[in-house]
Amino acid sequence: MPCLLFLLLCLTSLPAFGQVIPDEIEESGPRTFFLVPTLAYSTDTGVGGGLTALKTYHMDQSRPSSLRASVLYTSKKQALTSLSLDHGLPNGRDRLTLSLRYVKFPTRFYGVGNDTSNHDPESYTPEYVRALALFERGLRWNFRLQAGGYLRNQATVKKEPGGLLDSGAVHYPRGRLDAGPVLSLLRDTRDNTLATRTGGMLMARFWGFPWQDSGRSFNSFTLEARHFFNPVGGLVFAFQAMLEDSGGDIPFYLLSRLGGDEFLRGYEFERFRDRSMALLQHDIRFPILDTIGGALFVAAGQVAPNARDLFSGDFHIGYGAGLRYRAHSGDAMLMRFDYAKGEDADRWYVSFGEAF
């Protein structure tokens, strides 16, 4: 799902998603409930609007708990509704996260492979329900173990006659139900997950899908590393490396993907798909004036039918620059404005939080 490029109708609401400003703490204590009207815009979504509600609690823990609900509808008839819970257990070590999402999202399909074209993509409309439940156990040395389950029930409710999806050239163009376990091991030392200055993250995640309403099972494996270096002031060097590989009877819409505002900026959303994916990204983030910052970035990625071929083909390069806005100096939450250029297109992105 591409970033929906949320723009707050009222910028004074921004502290709701970051740190509470000192005056607010002194006068009335930290706020714990927010109802924020939002606007959305991107080339992929058009103009949209909705509401986000956020309730935080267990404020005495190092990572507060939260309950979030959001609804959004766009001019391209894309509907998204989500409900999520991030609950810290009383021992301060373990957490339970639950996520439920309904999506009906008219979008474009560029084909499968590393050499697809963006000249004449076909349109289709997927509709799905997705549920994820994870129990997280905190271990020593900032390691965490996550175990849970995932379910996705998807259907293609509209497609172009005579296109790739209509011809059956891809796996499960009509969609299906997939469910199975999720297991992750990660080490996370980041100071903030939305706008990191220092620390890093290492993650290995296995997705298994043994249960389907048709066809056979498949599985997927992800390795990801992030590192952030803050040598002086607000200057931050950010690095990300990511590998994915899948095996088995996988639907086309669950293949690894590149393109969009998080994975290879400068390319259309889900421009490249295949069973395996490699991605490298590097940002240089720096302060400009008080609450305004900037960034320069470059990324390279490719997809392949298997992991052995990932480094034998051509990498797609994207690069660009952007601005960062924080509602208050030192606030961890920021709004991101990026311009990125790919091999045959350029894109604008407006979003909350960094790409990684």
N, C-alpha and C positions, 0 to 999 in steps of 0.2 A: 504494500500500500504506500503510495507516495506521500510525502509530507503534504499536509493540506494548507500549509502556509497561513497559519492563523495570524490575524491582525486584530488586536484588541480595539474595540470601539472606544474604550477609555483607557489611555495609557497609564493613568494612575492606578489601575488594577494590577499592573505588572508585579508589584511586590508580593502578590498572592502566591506567585509561583517561585519566589526566591526567598531572600532573607527579609525579615520584617525590619523596617527602619528604626533606629534607636528611639526617636520621638514617640513612635507608636508603642514601643515596649514600656517606656516610662509612664505614659499616660493611661493606658488601658490593658497592657499585656498583649501578647501575640494573638492575632486573629486566627480562628480555626475553621471558619466557613466562608466560602466565596462562591458567588454566582456571577459568571462573567459572560456577557454577550460577545459574540465573535463574528468576524468576517473572514472569508477565505478566498484566496485567488491563486491560481497557477494556470499554465497553459493546459494542463491535463484536467483540471477541475472546473475552470471558469470561475465565476463569482458565486460564492455561497455564504450562508449565514447559519448561525445556530447558537447553542448555549452550552456552557461547561459549568458543572457544579463540583466543588471540591470540599471535602470535609477532612480535616486532620485531627489526630488525637494521639495519645501517648506522647505528648510533647517533651516529656522528661527523658525519653530514650534518645540515643545518638542519631538514630534514623527514625523519625516520627512515622506513625501509621497513617494511612489515608484511604478514603473512599472517594472515587471519582466517577462521574457520569457525564456523558456528552452526546449531543445530537447535532448533526450538520446535514444540510441539503444544498446542492449546487445548481447553477443554471443549466448544467449538462445532465440534470436529473439523476445525480449521484447522491445516494443516501447512506449515511453512516451513523450508527448508534452503538455506543460502547458503555460498559460498566466494568470497573476494576476495583479490586481490593488489595491493599498491601498492608498486612496485619502483623505487627511485631508481638511475639509471645512474651509473657511477663518475665521470662528468664533473661530477656535482652539479647539472646543469642540466636534464637530460631525465628523464622518468619513463614507466613503463609501468604501466597499471592494467588489471586483468582482473576480471570479476565474472560469477559463474554462480549462478543462483537457480532453485530449484524451489518452486512454490507451489500448494497446493490450499486454497482459501479461501472457504468458504460465506459469503455476504454478501447485501446488499440492493441492489435497483435501484429508483431513484426516477423514472426517465424521463430524457428529454433536454429541455433548455431552462432558462430562467431562472426559471420560475414553477412548478416541480414541488412537489408536496406530500409531506410526510412522514407523512401519516395512514395510508396503506395501501401501503407499498412491497412489492414482490414479492421473494421469496428466490430466489437462484440460486447455483450453485457453479461458479466458473471453476477450471480447472487449467492451469498453463502452466509452460514453461521459458523463462528469459530469460538472454541472454548479452550482455555488453558488453565491448569491447576498445578501449582508447584509448592512443595515443602522444602524450605531451605534450612540447612543446619550449618551454623558457624563453627569452623574448625580453627586450629592454631595457625599462626603466621598469616592471617588474613585470607586463608582458604575458605571456600564455601562449597558445600555439596547440595545440589538441587535434584529432586526426584519428583515426578508427577506424571500427568497425562495430558494428551492433546487430542482434540476432535475438530474436524472440518467437514462440513456437509455443503458441497457446492454444486450448483447447476448453471448451465449456460442458458439464459432465458431469451437471448436474441443473438443472431449471428448473420453474416452476409451470405446470401445464396451463392454457391460456387466458389467460396473462399476455402482456405486451408482447413478451417474448423469444420466447414460443411462437407468437405471431401473425406474427412477421417484420416488425414495425413499425420495428425498428432494423436498422442495417447489421451483418451477420455475427453474428447471435445465437449461432451454433454455434461461432464462433471460426475462426481460420485461421493460417497461417504468414506472418509479415512479416519482411523483412530488408533492410538497406541501410546506407549510410554515415552517419556523424555528424561534424560539423565545428563547432568552437567557437573563439571568440576571447574571452579574458577578461583582465581586469586585477584582481589581488587583492592588497590591502594589509592585510588583516585580521591582527590579532595572534594570533588563535586561531579556528579554524573552528567550534568547538562552543559557545563562550561568549565572543563577541567583545566587546572594550571599545573599541578604536579601529580606524580604517581603513575600508575599503570594498571592494566588489566590483561590477564591471560585467561582464556576460556577454551575448554574442550566440551562439545555438546553432541550427544547422540539422540537422533529422532528415529524411533521405530514405529512402523505402521503395519502391524500384522492383521488388523481387522478392516475389511472393506465390505461394501454391499455388492460389489462386483469386481472381477479381476483378481489379481494376486498382490502380495505384500511388497513393500519396499522399505528402504531405510536411508537415512541421510546423516552425514557427519560434518561438523564445523569446527575449525580451529581458528582462533582469532587472538591477536596481540595488539595492544595499544600502549603507547608510552608518551608521557608528557614531561617536558623539560622546561623549567622556568629559571633561566640564568640570571635575570636581573629585572626588577620592576614588574611591568605587566607583559613583558615579552615571553611568549610561549612557543616552543617547537613541539608540534603534535605529529605522531606517526601511527599509522594503522596498517596491519597486514592481515589478510583473511584468506582462508582456503575452505572450499566446500566440495563435497563429493557425495553422489547418490548412486544407489544400486537397486535394481529390482523394477517392478512394474509401476513407475511413477507417472502421475498425471502431468500434463504439460504445464499447468499453472503452478505446480509445486517444484518445478525445476529451479536451480540456482539462477539468479538474475543479476544484471548490471544495468545501471541507468537510473536517473532520478536524483533527488537532492541529498541522499545519504550514500549511495553506492555509485560512484563515478559521475559527478556533476558535469554537465555539459552535454548529456545524452538524454533522450526521451525515457520516460519511465518504462522499465522492463524492456528496453530496446534489445538486449541480448539475453538469451536463455539457453541453458543446456545442463547436462548432468553434473558438470564440474565447473568450478569458478575460482579464479585467483584475482585478488585486488590489493593494490598498494596505494596508500594516500598519505600526503604530507601537507600540513598546514603550518604557516608562520603567522601567529596572531600577536598583535601589538596595540598598545594604547595610542590614541591620537589626542583627545582632549576630554578630560573629566569622564563623562559617561559614554563617550564615543571611542570606538576602537576600529581596527582594520584587520584584514587578513589577506594573505596570498596563499594559493593552494595549487597543487598539481596531483594528478592521480593517473594510474595505469591499471588496466584490467583486461581479462579475456575469459571466455567460456570455452568449454571443450566437451566432447562426448565422454571422456574419461580423464582421470587425473594424470595419466601418463602423457597426454597430449597438451597439457596446460601451458607448457613453456616452449612448445615447438611452433606455435602460431604467432600471429601479430597481436601485440598489445594495443588496446585502444587508449588514447591519451586524452585527458581533459585537464583544463587549467583555467584559472580565473582569479578574481579578487572580490573583496566585499567589505561591508561595513558592519559593525556591531554596535548595538545601542543597549545600554543598561538604564533602567529607570532611576537608579541611584548609584552613585560612585561606590564601588566595592560589592555591589549586588551580584550574587552568583547567577541569577537568571538574566538572560539577554535575548534580544531580538536580532535575527541575522538577515542581512540583505546581501545576496551573492549574485554575481554575474559569472557564468562559466561558458567556455567554448570547447566543443568537441571537434571531431574530424569534419563533420558536414552539418553542424547545427550549433546554435548557441541558446542558452537558457538563462532565465532569471528565477531566483528563489528568494522567498521571504518566509522566515520560519522562526520558531522559538528554539533556542539551544543550538549548539554546534552540530555539524554533520556527524561527528564522532567524538 
